[in-house]
Amino acid sequence: MKISLNNAKYKYEIFQIFNLFYNQEEIEFSDISEFKINIFKNKVIIENNIVKEYGFDNDLTEKENIKKAVYSYLVETFGYGFPYGTLVGIRPSKIASRLLKEGVSGSDIIKYYDKHYLASGEKAKLCIEVAENEKKLLNDGSHKVSIYIGMPFCPTRCIYCSFASNPINKAGNLVQPYLNALTKEIEVIGRIIRERNIEIDCVYFGGGTPTSIDEESFEKIMGVIYDNFVYEKNIREFTVECGRADSINFEKLNIMKKFSTDRISINPQSMNNRTLKMIGRSHTKEDVINIFNMARNLGFKNINMDIIIGLADEGINEIKNTMDEIEKLNPDSITVHGLSIKRGSRLKDSDNQAVRSFSEIYNMYQEAHDRSKKLGMFPYYMYRQKNTMGNMENTGYCIPSKEGIYNMEMIEDSESILAFGADGVSKLVDNKTGRIDRQANVKDVKEYINRIDEMISKKIQLFFKEELQWQNH
């Protein structure tokens, strides 16, 4: 798909809109093109098979007018649109949060989403509902921080995965050096946190799959996390995203109980065995059921389960079966993800991509939404990813008092995050100005191990605004 454009200033925004409709094609900007887009002071003229002119609305920004014009032209070309319209950002509910704080009514917020983004009333209502539920638990402006710890190993690599995750059987000689580096990073920053009397809000141990390592190693790193960030810290939540059933056993569940883990995720993604095999998982739905029941019997009272909409060969019947099985288990929360085809995944370059109509994708989302509601759950946080099928959202549903608090704080950027481990991104949030400064650890495990002192120093400089002589401290 080639596009000619007379104003490169808005190339990225126009690319985003075209990518909604042509997300399986390469999009280029070229003088020789199928689409011609000319931006003038108060209008946009677009030409393909027909020529259309779109005047500007003075109540909107130039960028909003241009995106609406391109989107409207493509809707006419294809004969359909998307529920979020031109809204491609990853945090659509933040708009509703801001407007609610300004005292705007729900009905006027719905009109705002339509006027500025051509978003549907249904999605605007979802954003409002999430925003209203979030504000009950989000940081009120206090100077607390939340903690993220990353484990970049998994039993196998799923076909859709683009995270910093390495199959454990191929990374054996890196595991212990990684844990040594991670321990050092945690202990150095943990000591500064204690000395500065910094309050910790939530702790989230994710990945990857934290439970993919052996029991002895898992117990040691859990002890390090507990001693530095949990013990006598009065935190609101300690989550371990143990995730895959093929990495969890009785011993690891007991270790999590020992170190005061109060929320865990057991994530099947699908409860159809054929799908699990196809995406590269080495467990079955029966394994998921057994591990879930084991966790319940050990006293875990806050268990989340993730599913993915849009996996290859899965239609509405497969989603119904997944939700049937999950309903029997009755988890405390469900996170519904849309399949996002990313460059870093094997799925991007494979032929194993299901092409679904938008109506089918929509119906699968609606099935998961309705069934979550049937379990007494409500949407408490949401975010979006690029290249998600149907341009839909990822939504967390939970029963009352079982929200994943870290998820809300992280998505809404309402408090600072100290992130540890390969590919961890720390965020320093200024609640007064809204400014966010980020510091990313390197993604590659070997590089993280070799450059751990550099990672620690950069984190100290970002959060404490000084060069501490921590190595001799």
N, C-alpha and C positions, 0 to 999 in steps of 0.2 A: 504494500500500500504506500503510494507516494503522494506527498502533499506539497504544494507550493504555497509560500506564505510571505507576505510583504513586510511583516514586522516580527522579527525574531524574538522580541521581548516576551511574547506569550507562547513560544514554541512548546515549552514544557506543559502548560495548561492544555493546549490543544492536543498534544500527544496523549495526555491522560484521558481526554474525552474520546478520542478515536480508539484508544486501547480498550474501552468498554465494549465496543462493537467489533473490533478486530483483534481480540486478545490472543488469538492463535497465529497471528501474522506479524511479520516484521513491518514496522512503520518507519518510513524515511521522509525527510524533507528534501525536495529536489525541484529544480526549475522545470523539469519535464515531469508532469504529475497527472494523476487522475482527479484530484481535488485541488481547486484553486481557492484560496482564502485571502481576501483583501480587507484589511482593517483600516478604517478611516476614523475621523474625529468623533463622529456620532453614529456610526453604523458599521456593519460587517456585511460584505457581499461574498457569498459562497457559490461556487460553480462546480457541478459535476455533470450529470445528465441535464439538469435544469439549473437556472440561476435564481437565487433567492437573496433578498435584501432584508436585514434585520436592524431596525432602529434601536437606539439605546434608551433604556429606562433611566431617567435622571436620579432615581432613588437608589440605584445600584452602582457599584464600582465598575470601572472599565473592564477589569478582569471578569467580574461576574457576568456582565453583558456579553462578552466574547464567548465565554464558556456556554452560556445559555443559547447563543446563536448556533454554535457548532453542534451542540447536543440536539437542538430542535431540528436542525437540518438532517442529522443522522437518524433521528426518530422517524422523520418523513421518509427517508431512504429505505429503512429496514422495516418499518411498520410496527415497531415496538420500542419501548423504553425500559428503564430500570427504576425500581422503587426509590432509590436515593438520588435520581436525577444526576445533576452535575457534581454532587457531593462525593468527592473521592478521598477525603481525609480519613485518617485511621480512628479519630475520636469524634464521631458525629454527636454523641450525647453532650459533649462539652459546650456546644452551642446552646442546647436547652438549659444546661446548668447556669451559663452566664445570663441568659434571658430571665430565668427564674429569680436569680439574685437581684436583677434589675427591676423585679416586680411585674414583669410581663405576664399576662394571663395565658393559660393553656391554649385557648382558641387562637389568640394572636401569635403564639409561638408556632402553631401549625401553619398559619398564614405566612409567617416569616420563612419557614422551610420551603414552602411552595414558591413564594416570590423570589427568593434569593437562589434557590437550588433546584426548583421543579421537583422536589422530593414529595413523595406521597404522604397523605394524612396518616396512613397506617404507620409508616416509619417515623414520622414526627411524633406520634403518640408513644411509640416504643422508646424513643430518645427521652421524652418527658418522663415516662415512667421510671426509666433507669436513673435519670438525674434526680428525681424525687427520692428514690430509694437510697441512692449514694449519699446524699447530703446528710442523712441520719448518722453516718459512720465515718465520713471523710475527716481527715485532719482539720481541725478548726483554726489552724494557723500557728500552732505550737511548734517548737523547734525540735521535735522528735525526728529520728531517722528510721527507715526500715532497712532490713538487711536481705540481700540476695546472694546465695552461694550456688555456683554452677558446677555440675559434674558432667564433663563432656564425653561420657562413655555410655554405651547401650549394648544390650545383648546382640542385636543386629541393627542394621540401618534401614529404616522404612523407606520405601520407594519415593515418598513425597517429602522426605526430610531435607531441610536446608540448614539446620542448626549445626553448631560445633559439636558434633556427636560422632564418636569413633567406635566401631564394633569392638567389644571388650576382648574378644579372642585374637584380634590383630594388634591390639595396643597393650598387651600384657606388660611389656618392659617399660612402658611409660606410666603405668598406673601409680606405682609407689613414688617415683620422682614428682609426679603431679600432686599427689597427696601431701608430700613434703613441702612443696612450694605453696600449695593452698593453705596448709597449716601455718606456715610462716606469715603469709599475708593476713590471715585471720588474727593471729596472736599479736602482731605488731599493731594493727589498727584497733584491735580489741583493747590493748593496753592504753592507747591514747583515749579511747572512748571512756574508759574507767577514770582516767586521770582528769578528763574534762567534764565528767559527770553528764555525759550526753545520754538522753533518754532514748531507748529503742522501742519502737512501736510494734513492728511485725518482723518475723524471720521466715524466709522462704528458701527452701533447699530444692533446687530444680535441676534442669539439664537439657538434653541428655536424660539419663536415668540414674539417680543417686544410688539406688539399690542394685545396680549392675555389678558393683565390686563385691569381693568376698566378705563374709560376715565379720572377720577380725578387722579388716580395713574399714568397713562401714561403722563398726562400733567405735573405733578410734576417732574417725573424723566427726561422728556425731557427738562424741565427748568434747572435742575441741569447740564445735559450734555451741554446744550447751554451756560450757564453762565461760565462754567469751560473750555470748549474746542472749542467753536464756536464763541462766541461774540467777535468781534474786533480781531480775530485771523488770518484773511485772509487765511483761509484754502482752499484747492483745491476742497474738496468734503465732503458732509455730507450725508451719506447713512443710511436709515432705512430699514432693511429687514423685512418689515411688513408681507410679505410672504402669509399667508393663507387668502383667501377671507372671511372665517367665523370669522375672528378676526378684520376686517377692517370695519369702517363705516364713515359717513360724518364727525362726530365730531373728530375722530382720524386723518383723513386726514387734517382737518383744524388745528389741533394741530401741525402736522408736518410742515405745511406751516408757522404757526406762529413762529416756531423755526428754520426757514431757511433750512429745509431739501431740498436738491436739487436732490437727487436720491433715488428712492424707488424700492423695488422688490415686485411684485405680482406674486406668484409662484403657478401655477396650478399643476405642475408635469405631469398631463395628462388632456386632455379636453374630456375625455370619462367618463360619469357619472358612468358607471358600475365599472370602474377601481377605481375611487375616493372612492366609497363606500367600495370596497374590501381592499384598503390600509389603511382605517381608517379615511378618511376625512369626515367631516360633512357638506361640501359645494358641490355645483354642478358647472358645467361649466357655467351655466347661472349666478350664483353668481359671478364668476370670471369676466365675461363680464361686468356685472353691475358695479362692483367695479372699474374695469379698466377705464370704460367710466367716472365714477364719478371723478376719479383722474385726468383724462385728462381735464375734464370740470373745475376742480379747479385750473388748471394751471401747473400741474406737467409735465415737459418737458423731463424728463429722467427716464423712467420706464423700469425695467428689468423683464423678465419672465423666470422661470426655467422649464425645462421638464426633465423627467427621461426615458432613454432607457432601456428596459428589464423588466418592470413591468409584473407581472403574467397575462397571457391571452392577452397580447398586442403583436401584430405582426406588419407587415408593414402597414396594412390597418388602424390600430388604430393610428400609428404614423402619417400617412398621414392626418387623421382626426384632430389630435391635431394641426398639422402644418397649416391645412386649417383655423382652428378657430383663431389661433394666428396671421396668416397673415392678417386676417380681422381687427384685433385690431391694427396691425402695431406698436409693441413696439419699443423702442430704442435699446434694447439689448436682447439677448436670451442666456441663459446658458444651454448647453446640457450636462446632467450628465448620466453616466452609472450606472445601479443598482449595488451597492456594498453590498454583503451579509456579514454583520459583526456580531461578536459574541454577541455584546450588543443589537442586535435587536430581535424582536419577530419572524421575518422572518427566522432567522437562524434555529430556532427549529420547524418551521411549515412545513406543507406539501404544502403550497401555494407558491411554487417556480417553475417558468416556466423554463424548460430546452429547450433552443433554440440552433439551430445549429449556428456555427460561421458565416456562410454566411448570415443567417437571421439577426443576430445582426449587422453585417457589413452593410447590406442594410438599416437597420433602422437608423444607424448613418449617412449613406450617404444621406438619405432622409432629415434628419434634417439639415445636412451641406448644401445641395443644396438649400433647402428652405430658410435658413438664408441668403445665398448669393443672392438669388432672391430678398430679402428685402433690398438689398444694404449694407449688413453687411460683416464684415471681422473678422477673428479670432484674438483676442487681448490678450488673456491669456489662459493658460491650466495647468491642473495638473492631476495626476492619483491617484487612490486609490487601495489598495489591495483588492483582491477577486472581482474585477469588471468583469461583464460578458464580455467575449471576450477579456479581458485584454486591453480594449480600454481606451480612455481618456475622461476627462471632459473639455469642451471648451466653452469659452465665446466669443460670436459674438456681434458686435455692429455696428451701423452706425457711420460715422466719428464724432469725438468730444464727443461721449457718452460712452467712456470707463469707466469701474469701476476701478478707479485708485488704491483704497485700495487693491483690489483683486490682481493687478499686483505687487504692492510693497510687499504684504504679501507672495505670492507664490515665487517670485524671491529673497526674503530675502535681498532686496536692502536698507531697512532702518529699524530702530528699531520700535518695536510695544509695546506699553503699553496696557495691556489687563486687563479689570476690570470685576468682576463678577465670579460666579462659573464656573470652568473649563476653565477660560481664561488663555492663555499661553503668557506671555510677552517674547519678544526677544530683546536682546541687540546686535546689529549688529556693528561690527568694519569694516567699509568700506575699510580700508587700508589692513588689514590682512585677512578679510573674516571670522574671528572667530565669532561665534554666541553663546551667553550664554542665557539660557532659565530659566524662573521661572514660574511654573504653580500654579495657584490657585487650591484649592481642588475642586473636581467635585461635591461632595454631597452638596446639598443646606443647610441642617442643619449644616454640618461641616463648610461650608463657613460662615454662620451666627455666629456660636460659635467661630470661629477662625479668625475673620476679622482683628483684630489687628496684628496677626501673618502674614496674607497675605500682609497687608500694609507694615510692617517692612521688609519683604523679598524683596518686590518690591523696596523699598527705598535703601536697601543695594546693590541690583543688579545694579540699574541705577545711583545711586549717590555715591556709594562706601564709604559710611560712615553710622554710626549709629546716625540718627537724633533723637533728643528728640521731636518727632512730637506731642506726646500726650499732652505735656505741652506748645506747640508752639503757 
